Amino acid sequence: MDHNEKRIDQEDCHEDILGSGILTLTNKRVVFDKTHGRIIDFSKKFGETVIDISLKQINDVWKEGMFIKKICISTNDGNVEKTYKFGVFSNGKWLKSIQKAIMDHNS
């Protein structure tokens, strides 16, 4: 992270295609780091960063699900539009946090 970048929210979650990892929202971007864990000693280690989206690249953000709650992010990377769906504990809180971060970043 940059010296002027601040973490807003972070949660252990699951992305539909990429699997388990840590979702992090900062005042500049949304990042998803893969994790690798072992059940035998309950250890979990950060892996590679597989998603690093600037808040300016986010086209839309919404929530889905009643039992399996997801926060969904649509992004435009050049000519390719991608949608990511993260299973999180409180999708309403994530929705508000991301929308506020985008508004603050754009102003």
C-alpha positions as a printed NumPy array, in Angstrom:
array([[  0.   ,   0.   ,   0.   ],
       [  1.047,   3.581,  -0.615],
       [  1.912,   5.816,   2.319],
       [ -1.365,   7.771,   1.858],
       [ -3.525,   4.674,   1.254],
       [ -5.776,   3.599,   4.119],
       [ -7.531,   0.268,   4.651],
       [-11.292,   0.724,   5.045],
       [-12.452,  -2.883,   5.302],
       [-11.039,  -6.395,   5.049],
       [-12.67 ,  -9.828,   5.187],
       [-11.907, -13.472,   4.585],
       [-14.23 , -14.48 ,   1.748],
       [-14.766, -16.638,  -1.332],
       [-14.927, -15.426,  -4.931],
       [-17.11 , -17.556,  -7.224],
       [-14.352, -18.367,  -9.742],
       [-11.086, -17.661,  -7.918],
       [-11.865, -19.393,  -4.62 ],
       [-10.859, -18.437,  -1.081],
       [ -9.004, -15.286,  -0.206],
       [ -8.953, -11.949,   1.566],
       [-10.979,  -9.04 ,   0.168],
       [ -9.576,  -5.619,   1.048],
       [-11.087,  -2.194,   0.393],
       [ -8.838,   0.852,   0.633],
       [ -9.46 ,   4.495,  -0.149],
       [ -7.924,   3.862,  -3.62 ],
       [ -8.689,   0.285,  -4.687],
       [-10.246,  -3.124,  -4.115],
       [ -7.779,  -5.999,  -3.724],
       [ -8.298,  -9.769,  -3.518],
       [ -5.409, -11.906,  -2.269],
       [ -5.577, -15.699,  -2.549],
       [ -4.999, -17.605,   0.671],
       [ -3.691, -21.053,   1.384],
       [ -4.63 , -22.802,   4.605],
       [ -3.964, -26.032,   6.418],
       [ -6.585, -27.648,   8.603],
       [ -4.087, -29.656,  10.646],
       [ -2.679, -26.558,  12.395],
       [ -5.332, -23.978,  11.397],
       [ -2.774, -21.824,   9.612],
       [ -3.631, -19.498,   6.755],
       [ -1.126, -17.681,   4.583],
       [ -1.52 , -14.917,   2.039],
       [ -0.828, -15.959,  -1.521],
       [ -0.651, -13.888,  -4.662],
       [ -2.753, -10.804,  -5.36 ],
       [ -5.143, -11.861,  -8.13 ],
       [ -7.434,  -8.814,  -8.269],
       [ -6.268,  -5.216,  -7.934],
       [ -8.963,  -2.796,  -9.094],
       [ -8.662,   0.97 ,  -8.89 ],
       [-11.867,   2.602,  -7.635],
       [-11.973,   4.542, -10.921],
       [-12.283,   1.266, -12.862],
       [-15.459,   0.151, -11.038],
       [-18.543,   0.508, -13.241],
       [-21.131,  -0.871, -10.831],
       [-21.392,  -2.443,  -7.395],
       [-24.408,  -4.302,  -6.008],
       [-25.366,  -6.986,  -3.525],
       [-26.983, -10.368,  -4.113],
       [-28.418, -13.173,  -2.071],
       [-30.466, -13.736,   1.01 ],
       [-28.728, -16.798,   2.491],
       [-25.451, -16.745,   0.591],
       [-24.671, -13.03 ,   0.619],
       [-22.433, -11.64 ,  -2.092],
       [-21.003,  -8.282,  -3.014],
       [-20.668,  -7.945,  -6.788],
       [-18.262,  -5.629,  -8.587],
       [-18.329,  -4.887, -12.298],
       [-15.159,  -3.417, -13.745],
       [-13.94 ,  -2.346, -17.154],
       [-10.3  ,  -3.225, -17.823],
       [ -9.652,  -1.737, -21.268],
       [-12.206,  -3.316, -23.599],
       [-13.048,  -6.253, -21.328],
       [-15.818,  -5.995, -18.752],
       [-15.484,  -8.372, -15.802],
       [-17.786,  -9.15 , -12.906],
       [-16.559, -10.517,  -9.594],
       [-18.851, -11.976,  -6.909],
       [-17.497, -12.22 ,  -3.379],
       [-19.272, -14.186,  -0.651],
       [-19.056, -11.916,   2.397],
       [-20.665, -11.834,   5.837],
       [-22.452,  -8.478,   5.496],
       [-22.998,  -7.521,   1.869],
       [-24.968,  -4.386,   2.848],
       [-22.026,  -3.025,   4.837],
       [-19.631,  -3.766,   1.972],
       [-21.968,  -2.088,  -0.54 ],
       [-22.129,   1.118,   1.511],
       [-18.369,   1.102,   2.156],
       [-17.47 ,   0.653,  -1.527],
       [-19.973,   3.263,  -2.713],
       [-18.682,   5.778,  -0.14 ],
       [-15.051,   5.047,  -1.06 ],
       [-15.838,   5.633,  -4.751],
       [-17.62 ,   8.923,  -3.997],
       [-14.785,  10.124,  -1.733],
       [-12.142,   9.096,  -4.261],
       [-13.879,  10.867,  -7.156],
       [-14.364,  14.127,  -5.243]])
